[in-house]
Amino acid sequence: MITKLQIRDFQRWGQLRISFDPIITLVGPSDTGKSAVIRALRWACLNDPPKGDFIRWGQDTADVRLEVDG
């Protein structure tokens, strides 16, 4: 099971760390980065980077890391 997600310079997020419990809910207004979290998870889990621009404006690279138990 995924226990933590760390995002750096990916789309809207400069730096974000999420600790996962059995159930996670992403809520917030439009255009605040909820879908970017899902894209980052997909990238890390499937090695499938999103199409188009996903590196945060003004940065050279983006980084997504997962921590799993076991």
All heavy atoms as TSV, in Angstrom:
chain	resi	resn	atom	element	x	y	z
A	1	MET	N	N	0.840	-1.177	0.000
A	1	MET	CA	C	0.000	0.000	0.000
A	1	MET	C	C	0.891	1.248	0.000
A	1	MET	O	O	1.930	1.289	0.655
A	1	MET	CB	C	-0.900	-0.014	1.233
A	1	MET	CG	C	-1.812	1.182	1.291
A	1	MET	SD	S	-3.123	1.022	2.502
A	1	MET	CE	C	-2.345	1.767	3.901
A	2	ILE	N	N	0.473	2.260	-0.702
A	2	ILE	CA	C	1.182	3.536	-0.724
A	2	ILE	C	C	0.982	4.216	0.621
A	2	ILE	O	O	-0.139	4.341	1.105
A	2	ILE	CB	C	0.667	4.440	-1.858
A	2	ILE	CG1	C	0.901	3.786	-3.211
A	2	ILE	CG2	C	1.328	5.806	-1.801
A	2	ILE	CD1	C	0.227	4.500	-4.361
A	3	THR	N	N	2.078	4.668	1.232
A	3	THR	CA	C	1.974	5.350	2.519
A	3	THR	C	C	2.232	6.852	2.411
A	3	THR	O	O	1.678	7.624	3.189
A	3	THR	CB	C	2.943	4.742	3.554
A	3	THR	OG1	O	4.268	4.815	3.050
A	3	THR	CG2	C	2.577	3.296	3.852
A	4	LYS	N	N	3.079	7.265	1.444
A	4	LYS	CA	C	3.368	8.695	1.277
A	4	LYS	C	C	3.601	9.022	-0.189
A	4	LYS	O	O	4.112	8.204	-0.940
A	4	LYS	CB	C	4.609	9.104	2.071
A	4	LYS	CG	C	4.415	9.064	3.555
A	4	LYS	CD	C	5.640	9.538	4.267
A	4	LYS	CE	C	5.416	9.389	5.768
A	4	LYS	NZ	N	6.585	9.744	6.536
A	5	LEU	N	N	3.240	10.226	-0.555
A	5	LEU	CA	C	3.493	10.766	-1.887
A	5	LEU	C	C	4.218	12.093	-1.700
A	5	LEU	O	O	3.809	12.919	-0.879
A	5	LEU	CB	C	2.179	10.993	-2.641
A	5	LEU	CG	C	2.264	11.771	-3.952
A	5	LEU	CD1	C	3.003	10.960	-5.013
A	5	LEU	CD2	C	0.873	12.149	-4.429
A	6	GLN	N	N	5.292	12.279	-2.447
A	6	GLN	CA	C	6.033	13.534	-2.401
A	6	GLN	C	C	6.142	14.080	-3.817
A	6	GLN	O	O	6.574	13.379	-4.735
A	6	GLN	CB	C	7.420	13.318	-1.812
A	6	GLN	CG	C	8.196	14.584	-1.646
A	6	GLN	CD	C	9.538	14.347	-0.953
A	6	GLN	OE1	O	9.925	13.230	-0.686
A	6	GLN	NE2	N	10.224	15.419	-0.666
A	7	ILE	N	N	5.731	15.324	-4.004
A	7	ILE	CA	C	5.736	15.984	-5.308
A	7	ILE	C	C	6.606	17.233	-5.201
A	7	ILE	O	O	6.491	17.989	-4.232
A	7	ILE	CB	C	4.307	16.382	-5.729
A	7	ILE	CG1	C	3.419	15.148	-5.857
A	7	ILE	CG2	C	4.328	17.181	-7.021
A	7	ILE	CD1	C	1.957	15.469	-6.066
A	8	ARG	N	N	7.481	17.439	-6.196
A	8	ARG	CA	C	8.312	18.644	-6.223
A	8	ARG	C	C	8.298	19.222	-7.633
A	8	ARG	O	O	8.615	18.542	-8.603
A	8	ARG	CB	C	9.754	18.319	-5.803
A	8	ARG	CG	C	10.627	19.555	-5.671
A	8	ARG	CD	C	12.051	19.214	-5.268
A	8	ARG	NE	N	12.668	18.219	-6.136
A	8	ARG	CZ	C	13.230	18.494	-7.308
A	8	ARG	NH1	N	13.229	19.716	-7.771
A	8	ARG	NH2	N	13.773	17.540	-8.017
A	9	ASP	N	N	7.900	20.471	-7.729
A	9	ASP	CA	C	7.903	21.231	-8.993
A	9	ASP	C	C	7.101	20.538	-10.092
A	9	ASP	O	O	7.493	20.533	-11.257
A	9	ASP	CB	C	9.337	21.514	-9.457
A	9	ASP	CG	C	10.077	22.382	-8.465
A	9	ASP	OD1	O	9.416	23.218	-7.817
A	9	ASP	OD2	O	11.307	22.233	-8.320
A	10	PHE	N	N	5.982	19.973	-9.729
A	10	PHE	CA	C	5.111	19.288	-10.671
A	10	PHE	C	C	3.814	20.075	-10.806
A	10	PHE	O	O	3.087	20.250	-9.827
A	10	PHE	CB	C	4.803	17.864	-10.181
A	10	PHE	CG	C	3.941	17.074	-11.107
A	10	PHE	CD1	C	4.497	16.387	-12.172
A	10	PHE	CD2	C	2.574	17.010	-10.925
A	10	PHE	CE1	C	3.712	15.658	-13.032
A	10	PHE	CE2	C	1.778	16.275	-11.783
A	10	PHE	CZ	C	2.348	15.601	-12.840
A	11	GLN	N	N	3.567	20.578	-12.005
A	11	GLN	CA	C	2.399	21.394	-12.310
A	11	GLN	C	C	2.240	22.505	-11.277
A	11	GLN	O	O	3.122	23.337	-11.112
A	11	GLN	CB	C	1.160	20.526	-12.458
A	11	GLN	CG	C	1.266	19.642	-13.683
A	11	GLN	CD	C	0.006	18.899	-14.005
A	11	GLN	OE1	O	-0.731	18.474	-13.129
A	11	GLN	NE2	N	-0.247	18.742	-15.278
A	12	ARG	N	N	1.173	22.536	-10.549
A	12	ARG	CA	C	0.894	23.620	-9.607
A	12	ARG	C	C	1.756	23.543	-8.345
A	12	ARG	O	O	1.972	24.538	-7.663
A	12	ARG	CB	C	-0.577	23.562	-9.216
A	12	ARG	CG	C	-0.966	24.587	-8.178
A	12	ARG	CD	C	-2.447	24.743	-8.119
A	12	ARG	NE	N	-2.993	25.610	-7.130
A	12	ARG	CZ	C	-2.617	26.826	-6.817
A	12	ARG	NH1	N	-1.583	27.355	-7.405
A	12	ARG	NH2	N	-3.235	27.540	-5.916
A	13	TRP	N	N	2.232	22.367	-8.022
A	13	TRP	CA	C	2.876	22.140	-6.732
A	13	TRP	C	C	4.368	22.422	-6.753
A	13	TRP	O	O	5.110	21.817	-7.509
A	13	TRP	CB	C	2.637	20.696	-6.282
A	13	TRP	CG	C	1.197	20.419	-6.102
A	13	TRP	CD1	C	0.398	19.690	-6.929
A	13	TRP	CD2	C	0.367	20.898	-5.062
A	13	TRP	NE1	N	-0.882	19.687	-6.453
A	13	TRP	CE2	C	-0.932	20.427	-5.305
A	13	TRP	CE3	C	0.585	21.695	-3.938
A	13	TRP	CZ2	C	-1.996	20.717	-4.469
A	13	TRP	CZ3	C	-0.482	21.976	-3.114
A	13	TRP	CH2	C	-1.748	21.491	-3.384
A	14	GLY	N	N	4.817	23.331	-5.874
A	14	GLY	CA	C	6.240	23.529	-5.645
A	14	GLY	C	C	6.769	22.370	-4.826
A	14	GLY	O	O	7.721	21.705	-5.186
A	15	GLN	N	N	6.091	22.113	-3.714
A	15	GLN	CA	C	6.423	20.965	-2.886
A	15	GLN	C	C	5.169	20.545	-2.140
A	15	GLN	O	O	4.474	21.365	-1.550
A	15	GLN	CB	C	7.533	21.297	-1.902
A	15	GLN	CG	C	8.028	20.083	-1.167
A	15	GLN	CD	C	9.406	20.304	-0.563
A	15	GLN	OE1	O	10.066	21.292	-0.810
A	15	GLN	NE2	N	9.840	19.360	0.234
A	16	LEU	N	N	4.902	19.247	-2.166
A	16	LEU	CA	C	3.718	18.693	-1.505
A	16	LEU	C	C	4.062	17.320	-0.971
A	16	LEU	O	O	4.692	16.513	-1.665
A	16	LEU	CB	C	2.552	18.583	-2.494
A	16	LEU	CG	C	1.289	17.908	-1.970
A	16	LEU	CD1	C	0.608	18.783	-0.916
A	16	LEU	CD2	C	0.329	17.613	-3.102
A	17	ARG	N	N	3.656	17.055	0.263
A	17	ARG	CA	C	3.796	15.723	0.860
A	17	ARG	C	C	2.447	15.310	1.387
A	17	ARG	O	O	1.800	16.066	2.114
A	17	ARG	CB	C	4.806	15.747	1.998
A	17	ARG	CG	C	6.207	15.948	1.532
A	17	ARG	CD	C	7.177	15.864	2.689
A	17	ARG	NE	N	8.518	16.089	2.162
A	17	ARG	CZ	C	9.458	16.715	2.809
A	17	ARG	NH1	N	9.238	17.171	4.011
A	17	ARG	NH2	N	10.637	16.873	2.266
A	18	ILE	N	N	2.028	14.108	1.013
A	18	ILE	CA	C	0.752	13.560	1.467
A	18	ILE	C	C	1.026	12.229	2.144
A	18	ILE	O	O	1.689	11.363	1.567
A	18	ILE	CB	C	-0.226	13.345	0.298
A	18	ILE	CG1	C	-0.542	14.663	-0.399
A	18	ILE	CG2	C	-1.508	12.680	0.786
A	18	ILE	CD1	C	-1.390	14.515	-1.638
A	19	SER	N	N	0.521	12.057	3.355
A	19	SER	CA	C	0.557	10.765	4.033
A	19	SER	C	C	-0.795	10.106	3.820
A	19	SER	O	O	-1.838	10.720	4.064
A	19	SER	CB	C	0.814	10.947	5.531
A	19	SER	OG	O	2.098	11.471	5.741
A	20	PHE	N	N	-0.766	8.867	3.359
A	20	PHE	CA	C	-1.991	8.168	3.012
A	20	PHE	C	C	-2.516	7.352	4.186
A	20	PHE	O	O	-1.771	6.625	4.832
A	20	PHE	CB	C	-1.755	7.231	1.825
A	20	PHE	CG	C	-1.640	7.953	0.527
A	20	PHE	CD1	C	-0.439	8.513	0.129
A	20	PHE	CD2	C	-2.737	8.094	-0.304
A	20	PHE	CE1	C	-0.322	9.180	-1.064
A	20	PHE	CE2	C	-2.639	8.773	-1.500
A	20	PHE	CZ	C	-1.420	9.319	-1.877
A	21	ASP	N	N	-3.799	7.474	4.434
A	21	ASP	CA	C	-4.538	6.602	5.327
A	21	ASP	C	C	-5.306	5.648	4.426
A	21	ASP	O	O	-5.217	5.756	3.200
A	21	ASP	CB	C	-5.489	7.431	6.198
A	21	ASP	CG	C	-4.727	8.271	7.234
A	21	ASP	OD1	O	-3.700	7.784	7.735
A	21	ASP	OD2	O	-5.173	9.388	7.530
A	22	PRO	N	N	-6.079	4.741	4.998
A	22	PRO	CA	C	-6.824	3.822	4.122
A	22	PRO	C	C	-7.724	4.531	3.110
A	22	PRO	O	O	-7.907	4.072	2.005
A	22	PRO	CB	C	-7.645	2.994	5.098
A	22	PRO	CG	C	-6.850	3.004	6.359
A	22	PRO	CD	C	-6.207	4.366	6.394
A	23	ILE	N	N	-8.259	5.715	3.469
A	23	ILE	CA	C	-9.126	6.465	2.555
A	23	ILE	C	C	-8.602	7.893	2.463
A	23	ILE	O	O	-8.362	8.542	3.475
A	23	ILE	CB	C	-10.591	6.474	3.026
A	23	ILE	CG1	C	-11.134	5.055	3.048
A	23	ILE	CG2	C	-11.441	7.376	2.134
A	23	ILE	CD1	C	-12.514	4.940	3.626
A	24	ILE	N	N	-8.431	8.382	1.228
A	24	ILE	CA	C	-7.964	9.751	0.992
A	24	ILE	C	C	-9.026	10.470	0.157
A	24	ILE	O	O	-9.524	9.924	-0.823
A	24	ILE	CB	C	-6.637	9.758	0.218
A	24	ILE	CG1	C	-5.533	9.134	1.045
A	24	ILE	CG2	C	-6.254	11.152	-0.223
A	24	ILE	CD1	C	-5.173	9.910	2.269
A	25	THR	N	N	-9.319	11.690	0.537
A	25	THR	CA	C	-10.262	12.517	-0.212
A	25	THR	C	C	-9.554	13.817	-0.590
A	25	THR	O	O	-8.985	14.482	0.273
A	25	THR	CB	C	-11.500	12.846	0.647
A	25	THR	OG1	O	-12.085	11.630	1.099
A	25	THR	CG2	C	-12.514	13.634	-0.152
A	26	LEU	N	N	-9.576	14.141	-1.867
A	26	LEU	CA	C	-9.015	15.406	-2.339
A	26	LEU	C	C	-10.176	16.362	-2.596
A	26	LEU	O	O	-11.025	16.095	-3.438
A	26	LEU	CB	C	-8.230	15.200	-3.636
A	26	LEU	CG	C	-7.033	14.269	-3.562
A	26	LEU	CD1	C	-6.458	14.037	-4.948
A	26	LEU	CD2	C	-5.982	14.831	-2.637
A	27	VAL	N	N	-10.199	17.451	-1.879
A	27	VAL	CA	C	-11.265	18.442	-2.042
A	27	VAL	C	C	-10.645	19.824	-2.165
A	27	VAL	O	O	-9.542	20.075	-1.676
A	27	VAL	CB	C	-12.265	18.422	-0.860
A	27	VAL	CG1	C	-13.015	17.116	-0.804
A	27	VAL	CG2	C	-11.568	18.689	0.452
A	28	GLY	N	N	-11.353	20.718	-2.820
A	28	GLY	CA	C	-10.901	22.096	-2.942
A	28	GLY	C	C	-11.516	22.742	-4.157
A	28	GLY	O	O	-12.134	22.082	-4.994
A	29	PRO	N	N	-11.342	24.049	-4.277
A	29	PRO	CA	C	-11.876	24.777	-5.417
A	29	PRO	C	C	-11.210	24.336	-6.720
A	29	PRO	O	O	-10.170	23.673	-6.717
A	29	PRO	CB	C	-11.524	26.236	-5.114
A	29	PRO	CG	C	-11.192	26.288	-3.663
A	29	PRO	CD	C	-10.710	24.923	-3.296
A	30	SER	N	N	-11.797	24.751	-7.814
A	30	SER	CA	C	-11.236	24.462	-9.131
A	30	SER	C	C	-9.853	25.073	-9.271
A	30	SER	O	O	-9.569	26.122	-8.686
A	30	SER	CB	C	-12.134	25.039	-10.233
A	30	SER	OG	O	-13.374	24.391	-10.225
A	31	ASP	N	N	-9.000	24.397	-10.041
A	31	ASP	CA	C	-7.677	24.894	-10.391
A	31	ASP	C	C	-6.777	25.092	-9.174
A	31	ASP	O	O	-6.046	26.079	-9.070
A	31	ASP	CB	C	-7.793	26.197	-11.193
A	31	ASP	CG	C	-6.531	26.498	-11.983
A	31	ASP	OD1	O	-5.815	25.548	-12.350
A	31	ASP	OD2	O	-6.251	27.688	-12.204
A	32	THR	N	N	-6.814	24.131	-8.235
A	32	THR	CA	C	-5.945	24.213	-7.063
A	32	THR	C	C	-4.976	23.044	-6.969
A	32	THR	O	O	-4.230	22.952	-6.002
A	32	THR	CB	C	-6.766	24.295	-5.757
A	32	THR	OG1	O	-7.632	23.170	-5.676
A	32	THR	CG2	C	-7.555	25.578	-5.683
A	33	GLY	N	N	-4.982	22.132	-7.966
A	33	GLY	CA	C	-3.978	21.078	-8.005
A	33	GLY	C	C	-4.445	19.676	-7.658
A	33	GLY	O	O	-3.617	18.777	-7.519
A	34	LYS	N	N	-5.748	19.474	-7.514
A	34	LYS	CA	C	-6.250	18.125	-7.184
A	34	LYS	C	C	-5.936	17.133	-8.297
A	34	LYS	O	O	-5.425	16.038	-8.032
A	34	LYS	CB	C	-7.760	18.165	-6.928
A	34	LYS	CG	C	-8.176	19.045	-5.761
A	34	LYS	CD	C	-9.670	19.079	-5.573
A	34	LYS	CE	C	-10.453	19.536	-6.764
A	34	LYS	NZ	N	-10.371	20.948	-7.105
A	35	SER	N	N	-6.196	17.486	-9.523
A	35	SER	CA	C	-5.915	16.593	-10.656
A	35	SER	C	C	-4.418	16.383	-10.844
A	35	SER	O	O	-3.991	15.309	-11.270
A	35	SER	CB	C	-6.531	17.139	-11.943
A	35	SER	OG	O	-7.936	17.154	-11.841
A	36	ALA	N	N	-3.613	17.375	-10.488
A	36	ALA	CA	C	-2.165	17.224	-10.578
A	36	ALA	C	C	-1.679	16.125	-9.641
A	36	ALA	O	O	-0.749	15.388	-9.976
A	36	ALA	CB	C	-1.473	18.543	-10.256
A	37	VAL	N	N	-2.303	15.988	-8.484
A	37	VAL	CA	C	-1.941	14.906	-7.559
A	37	VAL	C	C	-2.218	13.553	-8.212
A	37	VAL	O	O	-1.385	12.646	-8.150
A	37	VAL	CB	C	-2.705	15.052	-6.220
A	37	VAL	CG1	C	-2.509	13.817	-5.346
A	37	VAL	CG2	C	-2.263	16.308	-5.489
A	38	ILE	N	N	-3.360	13.423	-8.875
A	38	ILE	CA	C	-3.702	12.172	-9.558
A	38	ILE	C	C	-2.720	11.910	-10.702
A	38	ILE	O	O	-2.254	10.780	-10.884
A	38	ILE	CB	C	-5.154	12.212	-10.085
A	38	ILE	CG1	C	-6.131	12.458	-8.933
A	38	ILE	CG2	C	-5.492	10.952	-10.849
A	38	ILE	CD1	C	-6.073	11.452	-7.817
A	39	ARG	N	N	-2.379	12.931	-11.469
A	39	ARG	CA	C	-1.404	12.761	-12.555
A	39	ARG	C	C	-0.035	12.339	-12.011
A	39	ARG	O	O	0.650	11.511	-12.602
A	39	ARG	CB	C	-1.264	14.055	-13.348
A	39	ARG	CG	C	-2.433	14.335	-14.241
A	39	ARG	CD	C	-2.173	15.575	-15.118
A	39	ARG	NE	N	-3.447	16.106	-15.546
A	39	ARG	CZ	C	-4.053	17.161	-14.995
A	39	ARG	NH1	N	-3.478	17.837	-14.017
A	39	ARG	NH2	N	-5.221	17.551	-15.439
A	40	ALA	N	N	0.361	12.915	-10.901
A	40	ALA	CA	C	1.644	12.553	-10.288
A	40	ALA	C	C	1.628	11.092	-9.831
A	40	ALA	O	O	2.605	10.361	-10.031
A	40	ALA	CB	C	1.938	13.478	-9.110
A	41	LEU	N	N	0.541	10.658	-9.239
A	41	LEU	CA	C	0.408	9.246	-8.840
A	41	LEU	C	C	0.495	8.324	-10.043
A	41	LEU	O	O	1.186	7.307	-10.012
A	41	LEU	CB	C	-0.928	9.015	-8.121
A	41	LEU	CG	C	-0.952	9.299	-6.640
A	41	LEU	CD1	C	-2.384	9.272	-6.133
A	41	LEU	CD2	C	-0.103	8.299	-5.894
A	42	ARG	N	N	-0.195	8.694	-11.100
A	42	ARG	CA	C	-0.167	7.875	-12.318
A	42	ARG	C	C	1.252	7.796	-12.884
A	42	ARG	O	O	1.711	6.733	-13.275
A	42	ARG	CB	C	-1.121	8.456	-13.353
A	42	ARG	CG	C	-1.140	7.701	-14.654
A	42	ARG	CD	C	-2.123	8.314	-15.637
A	42	ARG	NE	N	-2.049	7.639	-16.895
A	42	ARG	CZ	C	-2.723	6.550	-17.227
A	42	ARG	NH1	N	-3.546	6.007	-16.355
A	42	ARG	NH2	N	-2.570	5.993	-18.409
A	43	TRP	N	N	1.938	8.916	-12.898
A	43	TRP	CA	C	3.307	8.959	-13.398
A	43	TRP	C	C	4.196	8.016	-12.584
A	43	TRP	O	O	4.948	7.212	-13.130
A	43	TRP	CB	C	3.816	10.384	-13.341
A	43	TRP	CG	C	5.228	10.589	-13.824
A	43	TRP	CD1	C	5.968	9.746	-14.608
A	43	TRP	CD2	C	6.055	11.715	-13.570
A	43	TRP	NE1	N	7.203	10.285	-14.858
A	43	TRP	CE2	C	7.286	11.499	-14.228
A	43	TRP	CE3	C	5.884	12.890	-12.860
A	43	TRP	CZ2	C	8.333	12.410	-14.175
A	43	TRP	CZ3	C	6.922	13.798	-12.821
A	43	TRP	CH2	C	8.131	13.560	-13.478
A	44	ALA	N	N	4.110	8.120	-11.248
A	44	ALA	CA	C	4.968	7.302	-10.385
A	44	ALA	C	C	4.619	5.821	-10.450
A	44	ALA	O	O	5.511	4.973	-10.477
A	44	ALA	CB	C	4.874	7.801	-8.950
A	45	CYS	N	N	3.343	5.505	-10.487
A	45	CYS	CA	C	2.922	4.094	-10.456
A	45	CYS	C	C	3.093	3.387	-11.796
A	45	CYS	O	O	3.437	2.202	-11.835
A	45	CYS	CB	C	1.463	3.986	-10.019
A	45	CYS	SG	S	1.196	4.432	-8.307
A	46	LEU	N	N	2.851	4.098	-12.887
A	46	LEU	CA	C	2.863	3.470	-14.212
A	46	LEU	C	C	4.050	3.896	-15.073
A	46	LEU	O	O	4.145	3.472	-16.227
A	46	LEU	CB	C	1.561	3.787	-14.951
A	46	LEU	CG	C	0.274	3.355	-14.262
A	46	LEU	CD1	C	-0.932	3.809	-15.059
A	46	LEU	CD2	C	0.256	1.860	-14.035
A	47	ASN	N	N	4.919	4.749	-14.534
A	47	ASN	CA	C	6.024	5.304	-15.311
A	47	ASN	C	C	5.503	5.911	-16.613
A	47	ASN	O	O	6.027	5.675	-17.692
A	47	ASN	CB	C	7.108	4.259	-15.589
A	47	ASN	CG	C	8.386	4.891	-16.085
A	47	ASN	OD1	O	8.651	6.050	-15.824
A	47	ASN	ND2	N	9.170	4.130	-16.821
A	48	ASP	N	N	4.438	6.690	-16.469
A	48	ASP	CA	C	3.737	7.281	-17.605
A	48	ASP	C	C	3.621	8.789	-17.374
A	48	ASP	O	O	2.620	9.256	-16.833
A	48	ASP	CB	C	2.356	6.638	-17.728
A	48	ASP	CG	C	1.578	7.130	-18.931
A	48	ASP	OD1	O	2.211	7.659	-19.874
A	48	ASP	OD2	O	0.348	6.983	-18.935
A	49	PRO	N	N	4.659	9.571	-17.740
A	49	PRO	CA	C	4.587	11.014	-17.500
A	49	PRO	C	C	3.440	11.652	-18.281
A	49	PRO	O	O	3.096	11.198	-19.367
A	49	PRO	CB	C	5.940	11.535	-17.989
A	49	PRO	CG	C	6.501	10.474	-18.855
A	49	PRO	CD	C	5.871	9.178	-18.444
A	50	PRO	N	N	2.838	12.679	-17.699
A	50	PRO	CA	C	1.728	13.339	-18.383
A	50	PRO	C	C	2.173	13.994	-19.682
A	50	PRO	O	O	3.332	14.375	-19.838
A	50	PRO	CB	C	1.245	14.375	-17.385
A	50	PRO	CG	C	2.302	14.492	-16.367
A	50	PRO	CD	C	3.161	13.285	-16.437
A	51	LYS	N	N	1.255	14.119	-20.599
A	51	LYS	CA	C	1.532	14.782	-21.870
A	51	LYS	C	C	1.551	16.294	-21.654
A	51	LYS	O	O	0.854	16.833	-20.815
A	51	LYS	CB	C	0.454	14.431	-22.903
A	51	LYS	CG	C	0.221	12.939	-23.080
A	51	LYS	CD	C	1.461	12.235	-23.604
A	51	LYS	CE	C	1.174	10.789	-23.884
A	51	LYS	NZ	N	1.664	9.859	-22.887
A	52	GLY	N	N	2.368	16.982	-22.410
A	52	GLY	CA	C	2.401	18.436	-22.334
A	52	GLY	C	C	3.297	18.934	-21.223
A	52	GLY	O	O	4.199	18.241	-20.755
A	53	ASP	N	N	3.036	20.151	-20.809
A	53	ASP	CA	C	3.863	20.801	-19.796
A	53	ASP	C	C	3.437	20.355	-18.406
A	53	ASP	O	O	2.309	20.583	-18.001
A	53	ASP	CB	C	3.734	22.323	-19.901
A	53	ASP	CG	C	4.263	22.857	-21.222
A	53	ASP	OD1	O	5.203	22.249	-21.759
A	53	ASP	OD2	O	3.737	23.878	-21.689
A	54	PHE	N	N	4.350	19.730	-17.688
A	54	PHE	CA	C	4.037	19.330	-16.326
A	54	PHE	C	C	5.085	19.809	-15.325
A	54	PHE	O	O	4.907	19.684	-14.134
A	54	PHE	CB	C	3.839	17.816	-16.209
A	54	PHE	CG	C	5.048	17.005	-16.595
A	54	PHE	CD1	C	6.000	16.666	-15.654
A	54	PHE	CD2	C	5.218	16.568	-17.899
A	54	PHE	CE1	C	7.108	15.919	-16.012
A	54	PHE	CE2	C	6.317	15.813	-18.256
A	54	PHE	CZ	C	7.270	15.491	-17.308
A	55	ILE	N	N	6.197	20.369	-15.815
A	55	ILE	CA	C	7.193	20.926	-14.919
A	55	ILE	C	C	6.757	22.336	-14.532
A	55	ILE	O	O	6.346	23.124	-15.385
A	55	ILE	CB	C	8.585	20.944	-15.583
A	55	ILE	CG1	C	9.023	19.508	-15.896
A	55	ILE	CG2	C	9.600	21.650	-14.700
A	55	ILE	CD1	C	10.288	19.414	-16.703
A	56	ARG	N	N	6.812	22.620	-13.247
A	56	ARG	CA	C	6.368	23.906	-12.740
A	56	ARG	C	C	7.120	25.047	-13.420
A	56	ARG	O	O	8.313	24.954	-13.681
A	56	ARG	CB	C	6.594	23.958	-11.232
A	56	ARG	CG	C	5.962	25.132	-10.580
A	56	ARG	CD	C	5.998	24.950	-9.080
A	56	ARG	NE	N	5.216	25.986	-8.457
A	56	ARG	CZ	C	5.614	26.662	-7.407
A	56	ARG	NH1	N	6.762	26.386	-6.832
A	56	ARG	NH2	N	4.852	27.597	-6.898
A	57	TRP	N	N	6.417	26.134	-13.720
A	57	TRP	CA	C	6.978	27.294	-14.403
A	57	TRP	C	C	8.222	27.782	-13.671
A	57	TRP	O	O	8.226	27.957	-12.460
A	57	TRP	CB	C	5.934	28.410	-14.456
A	57	TRP	CG	C	6.444	29.657	-15.091
A	57	TRP	CD1	C	6.880	30.781	-14.461
A	57	TRP	CD2	C	6.596	29.893	-16.484
A	57	TRP	NE1	N	7.285	31.705	-15.379
A	57	TRP	CE2	C	7.127	31.187	-16.637
A	57	TRP	CE3	C	6.344	29.145	-17.616
A	57	TRP	CZ2	C	7.400	31.743	-17.865
A	57	TRP	CZ3	C	6.616	29.704	-18.841
A	57	TRP	CH2	C	7.132	30.986	-18.958
A	58	GLY	N	N	9.304	27.974	-14.425
A	58	GLY	CA	C	10.537	28.492	-13.871
A	58	GLY	C	C	11.491	27.429	-13.341
A	58	GLY	O	O	12.574	27.751	-12.876
A	59	GLN	N	N	11.097	26.158	-13.396
A	59	GLN	CA	C	11.939	25.071	-12.900
A	59	GLN	C	C	12.440	24.228	-14.073
A	59	GLN	O	O	11.863	24.243	-15.158
A	59	GLN	CB	C	11.149	24.192	-11.929
A	59	GLN	CG	C	10.575	24.946	-10.753
A	59	GLN	CD	C	11.651	25.638	-9.925
A	59	GLN	OE1	O	12.701	25.075	-9.665
A	59	GLN	NE2	N	11.384	26.877	-9.534
A	60	ASP	N	N	13.497	23.475	-13.833
A	60	ASP	CA	C	14.075	22.637	-14.884
A	60	ASP	C	C	13.585	21.187	-14.836
A	60	ASP	O	O	13.557	20.511	-15.864
A	60	ASP	CB	C	15.609	22.619	-14.784
A	60	ASP	CG	C	16.199	23.997	-15.058
A	60	ASP	OD1	O	15.645	24.722	-15.907
A	60	ASP	OD2	O	17.203	24.333	-14.419
A	61	THR	N	N	13.252	20.702	-13.647
A	61	THR	CA	C	12.829	19.311	-13.492
A	61	THR	C	C	11.661	19.213	-12.529
A	61	THR	O	O	11.398	20.124	-11.752
A	61	THR	CB	C	13.982	18.429	-12.939
A	61	THR	OG1	O	14.339	18.910	-11.643
A	61	THR	CG2	C	15.190	18.440	-13.856
A	62	ALA	N	N	10.985	18.080	-12.597
A	62	ALA	CA	C	9.926	17.742	-11.644
A	62	ALA	C	C	10.262	16.385	-11.052
A	62	ALA	O	O	10.941	15.571	-11.678
A	62	ALA	CB	C	8.569	17.700	-12.343
A	63	ASP	N	N	9.773	16.133	-9.847
A	63	ASP	CA	C	10.090	14.898	-9.145
A	63	ASP	C	C	8.852	14.402	-8.412
A	63	ASP	O	O	8.178	15.181	-7.736
A	63	ASP	CB	C	11.224	15.178	-8.160
A	63	ASP	CG	C	11.735	13.943	-7.474
A	63	ASP	OD1	O	12.036	12.971	-8.183
A	63	ASP	OD2	O	11.820	13.954	-6.240
A	64	VAL	N	N	8.558	13.115	-8.573
A	64	VAL	CA	C	7.453	12.493	-7.857
A	64	VAL	C	C	7.980	11.212	-7.220
A	64	VAL	O	O	8.595	10.390	-7.903
A	64	VAL	CB	C	6.266	12.161	-8.802
A	64	VAL	CG1	C	5.164	11.458	-8.037
A	64	VAL	CG2	C	5.741	13.414	-9.460
A	65	ARG	N	N	7.761	11.058	-5.919
A	65	ARG	CA	C	8.246	9.875	-5.210
A	65	ARG	C	C	7.122	9.264	-4.381
A	65	ARG	O	O	6.297	9.981	-3.818
A	65	ARG	CB	C	9.381	10.239	-4.268
A	65	ARG	CG	C	10.602	10.741	-4.994
A	65	ARG	CD	C	11.634	11.253	-4.034
A	65	ARG	NE	N	12.700	11.883	-4.781
A	65	ARG	CZ	C	13.977	11.640	-4.584
A	65	ARG	NH1	N	14.346	10.803	-3.645
A	65	ARG	NH2	N	14.885	12.245	-5.311
A	66	LEU	N	N	7.138	7.944	-4.332
A	66	LEU	CA	C	6.179	7.198	-3.522
A	66	LEU	C	C	6.919	6.435	-2.440
A	66	LEU	O	O	8.030	5.947	-2.661
A	66	LEU	CB	C	5.416	6.188	-4.365
A	66	LEU	CG	C	4.454	6.719	-5.408
A	66	LEU	CD1	C	3.825	5.554	-6.153
A	66	LEU	CD2	C	3.392	7.571	-4.773
A	67	GLU	N	N	6.280	6.312	-1.300
A	67	GLU	CA	C	6.776	5.439	-0.247
A	67	GLU	C	C	5.697	4.382	-0.015
A	67	GLU	O	O	4.514	4.704	0.074
A	67	GLU	CB	C	7.014	6.232	1.035
A	67	GLU	CG	C	7.618	5.417	2.146
A	67	GLU	CD	C	7.912	6.277	3.365
A	67	GLU	OE1	O	8.597	7.303	3.216
A	67	GLU	OE2	O	7.431	5.909	4.449
A	68	VAL	N	N	6.127	3.131	0.036
A	68	VAL	CA	C	5.175	2.035	0.243
A	68	VAL	C	C	5.562	1.260	1.484
A	68	VAL	O	O	6.734	1.232	1.876
A	68	VAL	CB	C	5.114	1.096	-0.989
A	68	VAL	CG1	C	4.595	1.838	-2.204
A	68	VAL	CG2	C	6.464	0.509	-1.280
A	69	ASP	N	N	4.577	0.606	2.090
A	69	ASP	CA	C	4.904	-0.226	3.254
A	69	ASP	C	C	5.359	-1.599	2.760
A	69	ASP	O	O	5.034	-2.023	1.664
A	69	ASP	CB	C	3.718	-0.342	4.203
A	69	ASP	CG	C	2.505	-1.012	3.593
A	69	ASP	OD1	O	2.529	-1.325	2.385
A	69	ASP	OD2	O	1.523	-1.220	4.312
A	70	GLY	N	N	6.133	-2.248	3.575
A	70	GLY	CA	C	6.599	-3.593	3.230
A	70	GLY	C	C	7.684	-3.561	2.199
A	70	GLY	O	O	8.023	-4.464	1.550
